[in-house]
Amino acid sequence: MPTEATSTPLPPAAANAHRVTLRFEDGVEKEIEAGADEFVLDAALRQGVPLVYQCRSGSCSTCLGQMVSGTLEMVRDRALSLIASEIAEGKRLLCSSHALAPSVVRLHYPSSLIYAEERRNFEARVAGVEWPVPSVAKLAIALERRDGVSFHAGQYVRIRVPGTEEWRSYSMCSTPRDLPKMEFLVRIIPGGVMSEYLRTAREGERLEVEGPLGAFILHPGKGLHVFVAGGTGLAPILAMIDEIRRASGPKPKMLLSFGCASDKTFFYRDEIELRQWWVPQLSARLSADRVEDQASGLIQGTPVDALGAEAINDPEASAYLCGPPPMIEGARRRLAELGMSPERIYAERFVAS
Amino acid sequence: MAGSERSSSAISASRQYAPYVEAEWGFKNTWYPALFSHELTENGVKGVTMAGHDIVLRRSRGKAYALRDRCAHRGVKMSLRPMCLTAETLSCWYHGFTYGLDDGVLKTIVASPDDPLIGKVRIRTYPVMERAGIIFVFVGDEDFAPLPALEADMPIRITDDANAVAHILDENVYVRGIHRTGNSNWRLAVENGFDPGHLLIHWDNQIVAATDRKLGLGVEPIGEGAIKIIDEPDGPKGIMNMYNTRAYKFIMENKAVNMRARGKNSYYARTSMVLPGILLVEHWPIPGWAQYEWYVPTDDKHHEYWEILVGRCRNEDERREADYLYDNFLEPLGLRDFNDNDLFAREAMQNFYERCDGWNRESLCAFDAATITWRKVAARFNRGIQESPESHNGR
């Protein structure tokens, strides 16, 4: 599930500050003062501009910004996930950049993502638990009141495990249209607090939910949409596919590459096949790292392997990746080799907890 | 809890055709009948609501036009008090906002001829096609392209029958019918239309007795090929109940309740349903004729029920005979008496489906295979699901 660091103490105001203008996708601008000795992301958070970010260490690329003018310099003592040509184009990771002059930065998401739908806590009840396979549970909850609550397909919420003080993050596999119902895919981990809870969960039990969170959302575009998902990383991808399915207008071509650890634990084949039936623009490649039964028809290998070697010639193509970090890194490399522009690759990393 | 919940999504069959269940307001980007041609006289103005779209129709110099029935100014329906000041425009009765019939552009404001809004504001227009005495309007996204042919949103042309019924778009056909409001969701009406098990509500109807027709208490699919998928390239998509084959068994009696269907004349009345929900019943109400039905969604709780009869007719003599038959027999006993029972059944279903999650709680049986097949076909081949007007701001 997505990592986050919302409670990290904010650094104090800095000296030698420069004005940095943050320009969101919807044209909204926010101005902050960023000192030469603090990172732009930290400065923004300190001044109440809640930019999206995940790792804060230069590796996840969530806090990517495009320098329009000015000078933002990235630190050199970190392994950064930007390649040299991207840096030359003015791409910067805000978690690892200092402002050396007044600057303007363009962000790849709308301000509405962080302002209009501020995260908040709300009450929900368990509406059902299903077990597609023993290692994956589908949890359905129903919000007690839906007024004002919405989210973007691909986002996640935090759920407090009933009877504990533990919070866990899960991406919705349902869409905003399904509200007040929300559904999640939970990877079952022996001894995990949510996993143990789900075994005895009862319909109607109260849950506390916080959200919505995350910047893993669809970006408008008519080009090919490549989706790569591993395990329960399928959840936000399914939400995105359903969002496209329900949206007005012509649908883009979509390629879903979905893989599980083994053919024995492969799940949701029927859900994917149904969507292929409903949406002729959707094709799917289904894989498992270990295939014991050849009759399963699954491709042996990772969902990255299953992408194949065919070049992606569509300059408007974009990709959405969700799964464990090695899958994401592998998919990024592979898609870049196949010709996809790195800035059109969006990812959400899942880590088990 | 797993496995115990009847409406659980993994158990309910409804998940297989989820887009159909989502289509409360109907399918969009499709041709729907709006009015009979004779209902829109020269310079006439009428308002209709289809799949939540309020549409105003006007006929000028013989041609029918359709525009959004909401003045850009204060949102009133222009059809409430029709005002036509020129042959090329439609005016709002309230402040005189005057729109071009063919492009919806504001041409003038009666009370403000130099207003800067003129030429800049517009209301959307809808494509119109007038065939077989019916005005069809293409309802859906304004930018949908390419526009499908009307034939794609029509029942198929019958080719496997030596005595094939006429197609509504053929030359030399007789087309007459009625339309009226049905108080149910459009899907309940569609499913009632071709339901092989629903003959029970018709077994003792006047027209069945009058024609001594062997209709049965129901028909049950018993073999492969009972339900044929209609999937014409760029053409109609839907299903056909192959009542003319041995794959369907006609139930003539049920000894458990000592009930027996009567009738000696066993001419089959094959049914098919194509998107967006158009029924064709061959050789009904009498052999050689065909009944067409549309169930145009008005909103999520009402539909406009169109019942059209199509027969062959080559000259005025035949037309006179057909009129006599239609006025004194086919409409009163067929479209009215017989189909009144269908309206009754749909309206009776509405409560359960609206208030009790009927789509997940129904208990279907053997003869409902056609219904499920239809739902799956509709889930795949529709051109889009109409959102409620609230959720798309009345766009």
Interface residues (C-beta under 8 A of the other chain):
Chain A: G128 V129 E130 W131 P132 K138 A140 R177 A201 R202 E203 R245 R246 S248 G249 L274 W277 W278 P280
Chain B: M1 A2 E5 S8 S9 A10 R15 Q16 A18 P19 E22 D141 D143 F144 K376 A379 R380 G384 I385 E387 H392
